[in-house]
Amino acid sequence: MKTTGVYPFSLILLTLCYVSCQNDVLIGCGGFVKSDIDIDYTQVKVQLITKYGSVKDEIACAPTSGYFMIPIYDKGEFTLKVSPPQNWDFDPTEIKLNIDGKTDPCSNNRDINFTFKGITITGRILSEGLMDGPAGVAVTLSQGDTVVQTTKSTDGGRYVFHQVKPGHYEIKTSHDKWTFSKSQTTIDAKIGSTSVTEDMFISGYDVQADVMSDGLPIQGVRFFLYQVDSKGKVTECDSIEKNLATPGQINGLSPLCYRISDQQGLVNFPSLPPGQYILVPYYRSEEIVFDVVPAQVPVTVASSSVKIQPNFQVHGFTIGGRVLAYREGKGIVDASIQINGKPVTSTGKDGKYLLVNVTSGTYTITVSKPYYFFEPFVTKITPSTPALEDIVATRYNLCGLIEITDLPNEVMKSKKRKVNMSPVGSKSTEVTILSNENGSFCFQVSPGEYIVKAVPDDDDKSKGVMFTPPSKQVTVKDEPVFGVKFGQFKTTVSGKVKFLDGFHGNKDTTIYLRDTERSGHVHQAVAKLTGDNLVAQFIFEDVLPGKYNAAVTRKDVCWKSEELPFTVLDKDIDGIQFEQNGFVLSAVTSHSFYAYYSSEGDKEKTECKFNKGLNRMCLPNAGRYEISPASCYIFQQNEYSYDTTSTSTLSMTAVDYRVIGSVISFADAKDIMIKIKFTNKEKEDIVLGPLEARPLGQLLKFDFQFILRPGDSVSVLPSSETLLFDPSKIDFTLNEDKECPISIGAFDASKGEIIVGKIEPVVNDVEIRYSNSKHFCPRFGPLAGNKNYDVTASKPGYVFTPTLDNKRDFKASKQGEIVIKVASEDGQPMSGVLFSLSGQNFRSNNITSETGEIQYLNLPSAQYYFRPLLKEYSFEPAMQLISVDEGMTVNVEVKGYRVAYSCYGKLSSLNGEPEVDVVVRAIGINNCENSREEATTTINGTFRIRGLKPNCSYSLQVAEENSDIISRSIPDKRVIEKVEDQDITDVNIITIRSSGQMEISGTVFTEDKYLHTIKALLYNENNMDSPVQSVALGVNHYFHFKPLPKDGKSYILRIQSMLSLVTYSYKTLETDSFTATQHRRHFHFNFSAAIRQIDPEPSQGSFLIIPFILVIAIAFNFTKVSQYVKSLIEAYNSRQQSSTSEENVKAKKKHGKHR
């Protein structure tokens, strides 16, 4: 294999190879580790990690350029991760890859680079006297007056600065509350020295508490501090004066100092060293000492601020009162008492309540109790107040319900409605409220007699909602009143349905009654025919007043009027009549087109239009009709028949389409040919022409046309000895949804240009390219004259430079080259070895050929670093630095040694189907626990696990990640005993799939010669435009789809042939349907076709051959059929046992009941 180099100023060449290497596809993932400063690239490794976390491969970078290259033998999801020495920072640190051979960066030869950003500096901030420190301390890294980075400490007081360039730095800490004894240090950061040797220390933390009374802050409360266990010095704390009252000693300790709460009730000790303390509140006013709870709190200061919770509370005195239903009346139990808007207590027996821990002041007392109402009570409370005045209810609830039993859909039952209330015998203003969405309502009233009315609003009235009775009189004494109810008014509607002579359909017809003023409210009734009578009766009950449409929705006949309007006022409605006036033609068409129809024996034809999809048309009389399509589509039949007694849907499908195109040119030509090239190699290409011209203004137009079938994909290629075409070809796929006329478009034709050049000195076999075309001649054309062509010359080992006079003439010069030969231990050439060659502004990755040789040609003078790579092999030399001068040839010999081996096998299901994309893992056992390799099965279910070490034993098993589709395997684990100096082959594993999937298979009974034309198509019932899966039968009668999720969805299975309907006569579609709820379904289809010649009567012998074909089909697929029959028998026995068990259980239950 030869590789051509590039000059440093040229575009960097990266050639990642896709070749067949020992039956495996090899993809190279490469790039650079980059750095702005000098680093030792060999200390940086790059790892390839599987999506399950296993290290697939690891490689060190090239020492001069930082280049790396990792070969990948399996497609799938990987992570490419940089693995540098500790405290080296890179960006990014890893790249997620999905190797698919097409779209990923490795398959597209794109570099994956990791950039060295600097080193990581670590240090600590400690609490004095402790071995750790706090989180959240601000730390700044500076050089002189420039702040380089800022960060905060984490748990334990550790801080980290990432991506720091080597140099001298100052480190400072700060915190808005805490006190430092050492707050800054320095470091000379360099590679290998990244830890700050001098720790910084915090000498004190703040301790805070709040003191409150009834939610209000209390100022002036002294808090005394007792030091239990602390070696540090307490600062910013008030000293205790000689005559100051204190709580005294606690546990033999005297108070150390104190602080006083401020206007916000906050007490703050700004700087307490880590240790144990006791905090004691003390509050005294004149002659009264108030209780403060809690009386003392133990405090532990470690490596953080301390906020004492819950707050300290100053307590007070207690006072009581009563809540009554009326003056001198009975007490109200469970009434909620609120002081200044906050709930504090509730009433007990006889309506009594107590207010505890109250301080002197004026308070607003409010009482709340469902269905009772009270006025706010304002009073002044002092320690001398004996009791509070009684609080008496002033109003009560008067409640009821508007009961709605039947409403149209557009009128919400859950709706607020008006209710009026007025006192009896009073001229007071009438009160109006709204009920809630459920119809319930409540008034607040004083004792007395009242008139209550439910009032329908304008929307209710317009929809026929009326209430009964019109009003109710209610008496309220000294408690709430409930149960005031209002109802609703309804009526009856009836009519009949008349059918035409010749009607033979279902005699039951459903009539719908729709309220036109209340959208969505629908009644339903059935009109029944008896005997030969053609008139049916119907009736609706419980109909609300309003405007209605009675509708018949039966679609198998046509009606004179499908809807009849009428109005319901205050009485029953009769006399509504529906009359049939025609018969329905239902048809499904593949496209929109016009057609003509006529009744049997009638020569007069009527034009009609069919739209794509389902059509519904009315025919005036009963009988048989003929329908003739008039369209540019070619249908299965020229004429279709339809009988009005039929309940089936007529299907009209276009099978062929006429496609047109043209060539537009200023110049005439007599040799324009059009080639229609089918993508399907089994179809013969079509050649049209020479085309004839017709005038088109100042231009000439050459028209052509051809016929395609749906699904055909073609390339249309024009040709001429004198003209160029733009475009040079048109790719066209005929979809079923195309509408006539169908055009591929037009080709623009024009005359071209000739390109001529030369090479000096003369060099033979030079490849000349213009734009994207490749030639080996010094003259080519004609080419389009309206373009600029870039002409290049190339040949391995040479550099070609355009001359100044003519850019199409070249000067040739030869460069240096490296020739590498690699051989195995026994001297045999080794193919498939990946060589990574890199230098300044150059790298190339190539694989050795069958001769074991690679040639790197056209190399500029420089130093190059090469490394051989092949899984399971080591090489001598493992890497080498080579110097190349101009015109020099450097020969290098490399020896390869086998150091690991592979395990080959296959994963298949019980029925022999291959398991695809399943991970198989080999885990080392005994003394090889650290060895772990894996592989993913191919489309054939085969796998190859590479890298098994000699003298190691392995446990081979299906990976746990596949448990969503594989429930278990047979065997569960397979032990590979001590890998010898050879590969392990024929390791086969049987899988049992999880029950969450459904297997779909089928058999098509037909002649072998038709098998290659037949496809099995699987559609989702909700999307018949494109299949979910498709399988071509090829040479087998049996087909099998990939498993479906057992999700309850409905599917359509269709058998389709590509035979031409012009040549053959056959039923175009065989279909069946199913729901994905079972473990397995197997379907049978019959397909037969006949050449359209004379239609002979079928002989008895043609039917006798079918059993013979079945016998041959079963013999040909004996293994699969026997496995399938066995699974059916096991499933049947399982159901029988389950059924017998269920019957026994039912019998026992029944017997128990009889006893």
N, C-alpha and C positions, 0 to 999 in steps of 0.2 A: 504494500500500500504506500502511495506517495502523498506527501503533504507539502504544500507550498507556503513559504513564510511571507512576512510583510515587512516593509520599512517601518521604523518607529513613528514616522509622521503619517502613516496610512491608517485607515480604519482598522481597529483591532479585530483580528480574525478569531472566531470561536467555532470550532466544528465539533459539535456533539454528535456522536454516531448512533445510528439505529441499525444494528446488524443482527443476523442470526448467529448466535454464539452458543454452540452446544444445545440447540433447540430452545434457547431462551432469548428474549428481547432484552438488550442492554441499553440503558439510558444513563447518561452521565450528568451529574449535578455538580457544577463547579462555580468558582468565583474567587474573590480575593478577600483577605483580611487586610484592611488598610489602616495606616497610622500616619499622623503628621510628624511624629517623633520617631527616633530609632528604637525599635523593640526587637526582641528575639522571636521571630515568627515561628520557629520550631517548637516553642513552648506552648503555642496555641494549637488546639485540636478542634476539629469539626466533627460532630456526631450526627449520624442518621438514626432517628428514633421512630419506631412504629407508633401507630395511634394507640397501642396498648401499653406503651411505656418501655418496650424492650429496645436496647441499643443494637441496631442492625449492623452498623459499621462505624469506625472511627479512624480518622486520618489526620496526620500533622501537616502543617502548611509548609510551602516551599520557603527555604531560608532567605532567599534574595527578594522575592516579590510578594510573599504571603499568599501565593496561589494554592488552591486546593481543588481536588476532583474526587468525587465519591461515585463509584458505579452502583446503579440500582438495577436489580434483576427482576423485581416484581412491581406491578402497578398497584396503586393504592394510596392511602393517606399516610403521610410521614411528617416528621418535624426535623428540620435542619437546624442544629443548635451549636453555637460556638462554646467551646469548653476551654477557657483560659486559666492561667494560674489564679490563685485566690487574690481577690481585691483588684483584679483588672476589670475595667468596665468597657462594655461594647454596646453599640446601638446599630441594628437590633441585636438582641441576644438569641433569638430564634425566629425561624420562618416556617409557617404552616404550608405544606405542599399536598396537592392531590395529583399524583402522577397518573395521567390517563393516556399518555403517548401523543396527545394532540395540543391541548390548550395550556398546560402547565409551563412554567419558565424553563424547567430542565429540558423538556421535549422541544421547546422553541429556542434552545441555545442562548438563553439569556443568563447573564451573570447574576449570582446571588452574593452580595457583599456584606461584610461585617466590619464596622469602623471602630477602631480603638479610640475611646473618648477620654481616657485617663485612668487614674487609680482611685481606689476607695480608701478614705481616711476614717478611722474609727477611734473613739475615745469615750471617757466616762465622766459623769457629774455625780458625786456621791454626797449623801447626807453624812455630816460629821458624826463619827462614832458607829456608823453602819457600813455594810459591805455593798450596798446598792444605793440607787438614787431615784429621783422622781422622773416621770414623763412630763413633757410639755414645756421644758425650759428652752428658751430661744438661744441658739448658738450661731455665731457669725464667723465665717472664714474670710480673712482679709489679707491683701498684699499691699502694705503701705496704707494709703488712704482709699484704696479700691476694695469694695466689698465683692468678693468672688461668689460666695454662696451663703444662704441662710438655711437653717433647718431647726428642728425641735427634737429634744431627747425623747427616747421611747422608754418602755418599762425597764426598770433596773438602772435608769440614768444613762443608757448608752446613746451615743449620737453617731451619725454616719454622714459623710460628704462623698457623693459619687462624682465620677468623671472629673477628677482633679488632675491638672497637669503638674508634673514634678516641679518643685520650687520651695522657697521659704514662706511660711504663712503664720499669721497671728490668729488665735482662736479666742473669742470672747463669749461670755454667757450673760444673760440678763433675765429678770423676771419682775413683774410689776408689784409683787407682794413679798417675795422671799428675800432673805438676807444671805449674802455670800461671804465666806472667809477667804476664798480664792476664786476669782472670776475670770482669769485669763491665763493663756499659756501659748507656746509656739511649737512648730514642727517643721523640720526639713523633709518634705515629702519627696520620696523617690521610689522607683520600682524596687520592691523587696523590703521597703521600710515604710509602712503605712499606718502603724498604731501610735497614738499620742501617748507618750510615756508618763507625762504628768497629769494626774487627775485634778479636777476642780471640785470645790466643796461648798455645800450650803450649810450655814450655821443656824438658821432659824426659819420656822414656818408660821404663818398666821393662823390663829384660832378665833372663830367668831361664833356668836350666839345672838338670838333675838328674844326680847322679853315683851309680851303682849298682854292686853286685858280686853276681852270681848272684841278681838280683832284690831284694837287700837294700840300703837306703840306706847311703851311706858319709859319715860326718861327718869334718870336719877337712881336706878337700881345698881347697887354695888355688887361686883362679882369678885370674890376672893379666890386667889390661886394658891393651892397647896402642891408643893413639889414632892412627888413620891419617889421617882427613880429617874434622875437625869443628871448627867455630868456637865452639861453645857451651861452657859451663863444666860439668864433671862434678862432681856433688855426691853426698854420702852414699856415699863410697867410701874404704876404709882406706888411709892413707899407708904407703909402704914404708920400714921402719926400716933403719938402716945395715948391721946384721949379718944381715939376713934373707936366707935362700937364695932365689934367683929363677931362672927359666929363662934369664935373660940377654937380650941383644938379639935382635930378630927383624926382618930387613929393615932394619937400621940404626936401629930404634926401641927405646927403653927402655920398660919397663912404667911405666904412669902411676900405678896403684893396684891394690888387690886386694880380693876378698871371700872368705869361708870358708864352705863348705857346712855346713848345720845338721844336727840329728839326723835330719831327713827326707831328707837328701842334697840339699837345695835350696840353690842359690846365687842370690842376688838382687842386681842392680844397680838400685836404685830409680829413678834419674833420670839417663838419658843423653840429651844433646841429639841431634837428627838428625845422622847422619854415618856414617863407616866406622870399624870397630874390628876388633881381633883378640883373641880370648879364649883363654888358654893355661892348662890344668890342671897342677898340680904337687903330687904326693903322695909323702911320704917318712916311713918309720917305722923308727926305730932305724937299723940299718945297711943296710936293704933299701929300694930305690927301686922301687915297683911301677909297672908300665906302666898309663897311663890313655889310653884310646882314645876319640875321636881326640886327637892330640897338640896340635892347635890348630884353631880354628874362626873363619873370618871372619864378622863380624856387621855387618849394615846396619840402622841405625835410621832409619825414615822417619816415618810418621804412625800408628804403632800399637805395641802391646806386642810383644816378641819372646820367643818360647819356642823354645829351641834343641832341635832334634830331628835324629837320635836322641839318646838320653841318653848321657852320658859313662859308660864302663865301666872298672872297675879289674880288670885281668887277673891270673891266678895261675900255678900249675905243673901238670904232667901226671903221671898214674899209670895202670897197665894191669892186666888180669885176664882170666879165661877162664870160659866157660859150657859145661858138659858134659852129655851125655845121661845118664850114670851115672858113678859113682866110677871113676876111671882109664879112663873110656870115651872115645868120640869127641866132638869139639866140635860145638856146635849153631850153625849159620850163621843170620844174619838175626834173631837174638833181640834184642828191644828192651830197652835199658838205661835205667832211670829213677833219678834221684837225688832223694830226698825228694819223690817223686811226680811229677817232671817229666822227660819224655823228654830224653835228652842225646845218645845214640849208639846204635849197634847192632853186633852181633858180625860179624866177618868170617870168613875162612878159619880152620878149626880152633877156632872159637868165641872168638877173642880180641877184646878191645875196649880202647879208651883213653879216659881222662877227662882233658880238657885244661883249663888255666886254673883249676885247683882251688885253693881256699884251705884252710888248716888247719882241721880240725874233725871232728865225728862225723857220719856220713852213713848213711842207710838206702838200700841199693841193692836195687831190685826188678827182676826179669827177667820178660818176657812173650814167649811164642812160641805160636802156635796149636797146640793138641793136647798141649802140654807144660805142666807146672805146677811152680813153684819157691817156696821159702820166702823171705821177706824176709831180707836180709843186712845186719846193722848192723856198721859198722867205723869206726875212728878213722883219719883221714888227716892226715899231716904231710908237710912237704917231705922228711923223711928216710925215709918209707915207701917200700921198694923196689918192692913189687907187692902186689896184692890176692889173697886166697884164692880158690880155684876155687868156682864156684856150680854145684851139681848138681841136675838135675831129680829130683823126688821122686814124681811121679805122671804118668799118661798118660791120654789119651782112649780109651775103648772105645765105638765109634759104630756105629749101624745105622739101619734104615729100616722103618717099618710102611707097606706098600704097599697102598693102597686103590684098587680099580679100578671099583667100582660102589656108589654110596651113594644113598639116597633124598634128595629135595630138602631135607627138613627136617633132615637130619643133614649137617652141614658136613664136606666132605672135608678142608678146612683146619681141623683141630681138634687140640688137644693131647690125647694119650692116655698112659695109664700104662704104664711099663716097669719090671719088677722085676729086680734083679741080686743074686746071693749067691755067696760064694766056695765052691768045691767042697771038701767034706770039712771045712768049718769051721762052728762053731756061731755065727758072727758074725750080727748082726742083718741081715735082708734090707733092701736099699736100693731105694727107689722114686723114680722121677723121671717127669716129663712130657715127651713129645716136643714138637717145635715144630708149627706149624700144617700143615706139609707132611709130617709123619710122621717126621722125622729126630730122632734122640736121641743123646746122648753121656753116658757116665759118666766120672768121674775115678777111676782105680784105680791101685794099686801093682802091680808084676809078680806074676802068679799065674794060676790057672784059675778061671773063673766060669760060673755058669748064668744065662742071660738069658731072660726071658719077656715077651711082649707081652700086656697084660691089658686086655680090653674093659671099659669102665665100665658102670654100670647102664643108661645111656641107649643105648649101643651094643648091649648085650644085648637091650634091649626092642625095638630096631629090627632085630634079626637080624644084627648085625655080629659075626662070629666070626673068629679068627686061626688061621693054621696056618704052621709046626708049633707045637705047644704050647710048646716051649722049645728053646734052643740052648746048647751048651757051647763056651766061648771061652778061648784061652790068650793072656795078655799077657806079653811078655818085657821088652824095653828100648826099645820104640817104640809109638806109637799103633796101635790095631786098628780097621779099618773093614769095612763090608760085611755086617753082621749083619742079615738081612732076614726079615720076616714077611708072609704073604699072607692070603687070604680064601676063604669057602665059599659055593656057589650050587646051585640046583636047577631043575626044569622043571614048568610048569603047562599043561594043555590042556583043551578043552571044545568045545561046538557051539552053533549058533544055529538055531531052528525058526521058519518063517514060516507065516502063515495062507493058506488058499485064497483066490485072488483077488489075491494080492500080485504086482504088476507092476513093482516098482521096481528100482533098481540092485542087482545080485546080490552086490556086495562090501560087507561090513560090518566096520567097524573096532571092535575090542574093546580097552578100556583096563584095565590092571591097576594099581590104586592101593593103595599101602601105607598102611593106616589108622593105623599107629603112626608113620609117617614122612611127614609132610605134604609133598606136592609131588613125591614120587618115583613116576613113572608109567612103566609098560611099555605097548607098543602092538603089536597084531597084527591081521591081516585075515582074516575068515572068508569064503570064496568058495563060491558056489553053482554047480553044474554042471548043464546041461540043465534039465529040469523038476523037479529035486530041490528040496525046500523045506527041506533041512537042510544047514548049512555047518559046517566044522571050523576050529578055531584052536588055536595053541600058543604058549606063552611060554617062553623059555629064560633061563638065568642069573638066576634069581629068588632073592633073599635070604630066609632064614628070617624068619618073622614073620606078622602078621595082615594080610589083604588084602581088598579089594573089587574084583571083576571088574565092569566097567561097559560097557554098550553106549550110545553117545551119538548113535546115528542118530535124527534128529528127524522123518523123513518117515513113520514108523509109530509105533504105541504098543506098549509092552511090558508083559508081566505083571509083570516086575520089571526095572528098569534096572540094578540093582546086586545082586551075589551075594557074600556074605562067606565067607571060608574062611581056614584057618591052615596055613602051611608050617612043618613041623618039620624032619625029617631025611630026607624022601623025596619023590618026584614026586607031583603032584596031577592027577587026571583026573575027568571026570564033571560039569564045570560046564556048565549049559544055560540059554540065554536063549530065551523064547517070546514071539512077537508076539500081542497080544490086541486090536488095533484099528488104525484108520487115522486119519491126522492131517488136521484142517481148519486151514489157515493163513489168517488174515484180518487186514487192516489197517483200522482204523476211525478216523474223525475224532473221535469222542467215546465216552464210556462209556455203555452202555445195555443193557437186557434185550431178549432175542429168543426165538423158538421155532423148533425145527427138527424135521423128520420125514423119514424115508426115502421114496423114491418108492413110491406105492401104500399107504403107511401113514397112516391118519387120526389116529393118536395123536401128539400133539406134545409135545416135551420142552423145558422152559424152560432157558435158558442166559444167561450174562452176558458181554458183550464190554467189555473195557476199552479206553480210548483208546490207539491205537498198534497194535503187533503182538500178535495173539492166537494161541494154539495149543490146539486142542480135539481130543479123541479121539472118533471115530465107531466104533460097535461092529462094523459090517460094511462090506464093499465095496459100492459102488453110488452112486446119485445121491440128493442131499438137497436139501430146500427150507428156506431160512432166512428168517423174517419178523421184522423189527424191531418192537418194541413200545415206542415212546418218544415224547417230546414233540418230538423233532427230526423234520424232514421230509427224507427221504432221496431219493436219485436214483431208487430203485426201491422198490416196496412189498414185493417178494419177490425173494430172490437164490437162484440154483441153484449147487450145488457137486457135483462128481464126484470120488470118491476116487482115480480114476486120474490126475487132474490134478496137475501139479506147480506150478501157478501159485498166487499168493496172492490171495484174495478181497478186493476193496476196497469198503468201504461208507462213503460220505461224505455227511454232512448238508449240504443246500444252503440250507435256509431254517430260521428260528428264530421261535418265538412269544415275543414280549416283552410283559410286563404292567406296569401302573402304576396309581396311584390318587390321588384327591384326598380329603383329610381336612378336615372343616369342622364348626363348631358350628352354623352357619346353613345353611338349605336354599336351594338355587338351582336354577331350572329351565333356566338358559341356559349351563351350563358346557360349553364346547367345548374340544377338544384338537386342536391342529394339529401334525402330524408333518412337519417341514421337513427335506428331504434336503440334505446338503452338495453332493452331486452334482446340479448343476442340470439334468441330463438326466432325472432321475427326478421324477415328479409328486408333489407334496406330498399327504399324507393328512389328512383332517379327520374327527374322531370327535365324536359327540355330537348333541343334548344328552345328557349322562350321567345315568343314573338312580342314585338314592341308595339305600343300604341301611343299616339301623341298625348302629352299632358302639359299644355301651355308651351313653354320653351324646352321642356324636358321630355324624356321618353319613359314610359312605364311598362314594365314587364310583369304580368300577373301570372300567378300559379296557385293551384289548390291541390289538396290531398285529403284522405279520409283517415281518421283515427278512432280508436276506442277509448272509453274512459280509463284513466290510469296510465295510458301510454305516455312515455317520456321520449322525446326525440331531440336530435340536434339537426338544425337546418343549415346546410353549408352551400353557399353559392360558389361558383368557379367560372373562370374565364382566362384566356391566354393574354388578354390585353387590359383587363380592368382589375382594380382593387375594390374590396367591399368593406363597408363599415356598418355594422360590425362584421367580423369575419364569420361568425356563426351566431345563431339564435337557439338557445336551449328552451324547450317548451314542453310543459307537462299538461295534458288535458285532464281537467277536473270535471266531475259530474255537474258542478254548479255553473259551468260556462253557458252563456246565452249566445244565440246566433245573432249576427254573424260573428264567427270566431276567427280572429286574425292574430298572426304571430307578429305583425308589424312589417316594416319595409327595410330593405338594404339600400344604402347609398353607395353608388358605384362611381369611381373616378380613375383617371389615369395616374401612373406612379412615377417614381424617381429611381435612378440607378446609382449605386454607391461603389466607388473604386478607390483602392489604396495600395500601399507597398510596405515591405519590411526590409530594413538594411541593418547589418549584413543579412543575407538570405538565411532564413531558418525554416525548415520544413515542418509540416504538421502543426502549424500554429492555429489555435482556435480563435476565430474572429466573431465577435458579437456586436450586433447593433441593437440597442435597447434591450429587449428580452429575447431576441432571436439568436440562434447559434448556427454558424456556417464554417466550412473549411475551404472556402474559395475566395479569391481576391475581388470578385465582382458578384453582386447579387441585387435583385430587384425584379419587377418594379415595386417601389414602395410609395406610400402616400407622400405627396409632395408638399403638404401643408404642415409638416412636422419637422422638428430638429432631432436628428439621430445621434446618439452617443455611441461611438465606435470604440471597442476595446479589443486588445489582443492578449492571449495568454497561452502559456505552455509551461508545464512543470520544469522548474530549474532556471527559468528565464524571467527577466523584467523587461517590459516593453513600455517605452516612453514616447508620447506623441511629439512630433517635430514642431518647431515654431512656425514653419511655412504652411504645413497642412496637418491638421489634427487627425486626419485619416491615414497618415504615414507614420510609421513607428521605428524607433531605434532600439535594437535588441541587445541585452547584456546578461551574462550568466552570473549567479550568486552562489553562496556556500550551501552545503547540505550535510545532514546527519543521517546515517543508515544504521538502524538498530535491528539486530537479529536476536530472537529469543528461542531457547530450546529447553526441553525437559531434561530430567536427570539422565535419561538414556540417550540423549542427543537428538531426539525427534523435535521437529519444528512445532512450536506452540501457537495455535491460532486462538483468536478471541481474547487476547490479553490487551487490556486498556492501558495505553501509554499517555501520560500527561506531561507535555513539554511546555515550559514557561520560561520567559525571559522578560527583559524590560520592554513594556508595551507589546508583548506577544505571549500568546498561549495557544496550544492546540491539543486536542484530545482525540486519539484515533485508536483503532483496534487492529491487531496483527491479522494478516491474511492467513491462508492455509500454509504458506511458506514460512510463517513465523517472522515476517520481515515488515518493517515500516521505514519509509523514506520521507524525511522532512527536507523539502527542496526550497530553493529561493530564499535562503535565510540571510539577513544582513549580519555584518560582523558584530558579535555580542557574546555574552555568556548565557548559557541555557541550562536549566535544571530539569531533569527528567525523573519520572517515577513510574514503574510498572505496577498495575493493579489487576488482580483477578481473585475472586472469592475462592478460598480453599487452597491458595498457593502463596508461598513466600518466594522472594527473588533475590539473587545476588548479581550485581549490587542492588540494594533496595532503593537507592537514589544516587544520583551522580550529577556533578556540575561539569559542563562541557564548554570549552571556548571554541568559537568558530570564526575564521577569517574569510574574507571574500575569495570565492573560487575553491575553498577548501572542502574536502569530503572527509567527515569523521565517522569511522566505523566503531560500533559498540556492540559487544556480545553480552547477553543476559541469560542467566541460568534460572529455571523455575523448579521449585520443589513442592510436591503435594504435601500439605499439612493438615487437611481436613477432608471430609467426605460428605456425600449427599444421600438422602433417603428419598426414593421415588415411590409413589403410590397413587391410589385413586379412592375418591370418596363418592359413594353412590347410595341411593335410597333403596328400600326393600324391593321396589319394582324394577331396579336396575338403572333408573334415571340418574345422570350425573348431578352431583351437588355443586353449584357454582358459587364463587365468591365466599367460601367458608374458610375460616382460619384454622389451620392444623398446627399444633405446637409440640415441639420436642423439648422436654424438660430433663436436665441431667439428674441422675440419681447416684447414690453411694458417695463417691469422692468427687463427683462432678456437678454438685448442686448449683454452682454458679454459671454453668453452661446452659443457655436457653436459646433456641432458634425456632422460627415459625415460617409458614408460607400460606398463601391463599390459593384455593383451587381455581383451575381454569374453567373455560366453558365446557370442557370435556370431563370435568371433575377430577382431573389429575393434579398432582402437586409435587413439588421438589423442595425439600428442606435442606438448605446448604449449611456448611460449617460444622458438621458433627465431628468432634475431636476423637482421634484414635484412643483406644483403651478406655473409653467412657461408655457407660450404659445410659439409655434414655427411656423416658416414659412418653409414648406418643399418644396424643388425645386431641379430640375436637375442642377448640377453645371455648371457654364459658361465655364469651361475648356473643356466640351464635345461638344462645338458648332461646331467643325469640322465635327461631325457625326450626331448631334441632332440639328435640326433647332428650335424646340420648343416642349413643352409638353402640355398635356391636363389633368388637368388645368395647367397654367403656374406656379402657386404657390398653395400649399394646407396648410391651417392653422390648426394646432393642438391646440385646445382650452384647456388650463390649464390641464397639465398632472396630473392625479390623482394617487392613489397608486396602479397602475397596468399598464401592457404593453399595447401599442396601436397596433392593428393588422389589417390586410386586407386593408392596404393603397396602392391602386393600381393607377399607373400613366401611361397614354398612351403617347408615343413619336411619333413625326414626324421627320423622318430622313432628313438630308441635301440632296440637289439635286446632290451633288458631288459623289453619290454612285449609284450602279446599283444592283437591286435585281434579283436573278436567282432562278427559281424553275421549277418543272416539275412533270409529272404524267406518271407512267409506267403501261400500261394496260396488265395484265397478271393474271394467276391463283394465288390465295393466297399462295398455297404451294410452289411457286417458289420465293416469295418475299424475304425470308431470304438469298437466294443465290445471290441476285442482289445488285450491287453497282453502284452509279452514280459517275463518275470521271470527274473532270474539269482540262483541260490542257491549258497552254499557248501555242499558235500556234508555237512559236519558241523553245519549249522544250517539246517534246512528251515522254521523258524518265520517268519523274516523274510528278504526278498530283499536281496541285496547291491546290486543295481541293478534298476530297472524302467523300461520305455519303452512309452508308448502309441503305437499305430500311427497314429492320426489318419486321414489320407487316403492314406497310403503303404503299400504292401505290404512295403517294405524297412525294416529297423530296424538300429540300430547302438548298441552300448554304449560307455561310456568304456573306454579300454585298461586291461587287468589286468596286474599284475606277473607276469612269467614265472617263478613260484616253485614250479611242480610241484604245486600244490594242485588238488583235484578240484572241479568245479562241475556244477550241474544247470541246464539251460536249459528253461523251461516256458512254453508258450503258453496263455493263459487268456482266456475270453470272459465278459462280464458279461450275456449274454443270459439271460433267465429260462427255467429248465428247465420251468416250468409251461406256457409258451407255445411253447417251441421244443424240439426234440429234437436233441442233438448230443453228441459225445464231449467230456467236460468238460476233459480235460487232454491236451495233446500235450507230451512231454518228450524231452530228449536230454541226454547227459552228455559231458564232455570234461575233459582235464587241461591246465593252463596251462603247456605246454612248447613250443608252436609260436609262430610269429610272427603267424599269422592263421588263423581258422576261420570258415567261412560255413555256415549251416544252412538247411535247407528244411523247411517245415511246411505241411500241408494242413489246412484247416478248412472244414467244411460244416455247415449247419444246415437244419432243416425245421420248418415250423409243425405243431404237433400237431393235425392234423385227420384226414383219411383218409390212410392210408399207401399211395399208389399205387406201382406197380412203376416203377423208374427206366427212362426211355426211353433209347434209344441216342443220341439227340441231346444229352442232358445230359452225356454223356461226351465227345462230339465238341467241346463248347464249351471244354474245358480247354486244348487247344493254342492256341485263339484267345485265351483269357485270358492265357496265357503270353506270346504275341506282344505283346499290348497292354501287359502289365507291363514287358516288356523295352524296348519303345519309349518308355514313360513314364519309365523310369529309364535311358535309353540311356547317358548320360554315366557314371554310377556303374557300370553293368554292364560297359561297355567297359573302364573302368579296372580293374575287378576281374578281367575275363577276361585283360587284358594282364598283370596281376601274376601270374595263375596260369600263363600261358605262360612268362613269364620264370623263375618258380620251377621249372617243369617242366624247361626247358632247362638251368637251373643244376644241378638234380639229375642230369640225364642226363650233363652234362659231368663232374660230380663222380664219378658211378658209373663212367663210362668211364675216368676217370683212375685210380680205385681198381682197376678190373679190369686195366688195363695194368700197374700196379705189382705186383699179385698175379701176373700172368702172367710178369713179369720175374723175380720171386722164385722162382716155380715152375720156370722155365726154368733159372735159375741152379742150383737144387738138382739138376735132372736132369743138368746138365753135370757 
